């Protein structure tokens, strides 16, 4: 039986990818960001899963305004790294797990979540930056990845409640997969940031840390928070945080199991325009 | 009955909803085209000629040529799409976001290093924070331009 061993949460700032790719990781500005991931890289080495179910948002890369799926699951074999306008990041392409992805799609759709099934997909910084933060810069990624893209670009975006419920359905699906696989679920993006207008650069440190506290201790109550609170308090792009609730909803305690262990928690301001938040929760 | 849009009262913020998306469809699709290196070269060689290949309004074309991202957003642009213009120009996301505040690049970067813009006074229109319409443009650079 496949099982979810841990969940990982991290911001996915494009400038982090650029800093790594351009060899700026040792500059003091970026050192402060990457220091928060030193433990994580070591933890990843010791806890490399077979598959990562990686929840992220596409930033107008694979999906233009021609097609705006609320939830899209990658069921393909191979995902090339996208050219987002400055050439593709020099990181390995991503290998999928089509069998598990198709199994999850089948199960979750039957649980009333309308996923869009995607076999051809280029992946952007939303997906590759978290991999770089957790694995560094290997010649190939050490495990398979199922991309799961959530629309947080065009409103309305899915509610926190729906994301949390979706996480529960994903956990159920994973546990019904016959092969013995260790699966991690990652929720990426977010912490406070606003990239637009006269309010650009908004950072709400207190709100972000309260979000982390509640995500750990009482995610069900947190999931009831309306969109407008994310936008007002954490900036227009802070809405990306709803994706963390998908990963959190897939943890064992939500289904009556023991509470997870907090293996690591990190928060830092700024990385480019945003606050960086990061959390590793292990299932017990 | 009108749909609930509670986000209309946040200062300095345009939420990219279905209404904005419809208005900005071609502007944003033009931006997507810049994900191909050949298109970036054609755009850089003759911006006006490249823009004229797209069914944009004249105002949208002017906003792109001016690199005025606030103006682009008012005409339906979305920041994730508009970022392709910045990428084509070689601008960082921080430079792009900063350009929308009226602050100089240095002023904006320094604000971020000090912990970013405070939410205080910037949650609702009519408060007294630095993102309120009557406080624009911001920063020394903005004041000099007035």
Interface residues (C-beta under 8 A of the other chain):
Chain A: X14 X15 X18 X59 X60 X61 X64 X65 X66 X82 X83 X84 X85 X86 X87 X153 X154 X155 X156 X192 X194 X195 X196 X197 X198 X199 X200 X201 X202 X203 X204 X205 X207 X227 X228 X231 X232 X233 X236 X237 X269 X270 X272 X273 X275
Chain B: X6 X7 X10 X11 X12 X13 X14 X15 X16 X17 X18 X21 X24 X25 X28 X29 X31 X32 X34 X35 X36 X37 X40 X69 X70 X73 X78 X79 X80 X81 X83 X84 X86 X87 X88 X90 X92 X93 X94 X96 X97 X98 X100 X101 X102 X108 X111 X112 X113 X115 X116 X117 X118 X119 X122 X123 X124 X131 X132 X133 X135 X136 X138
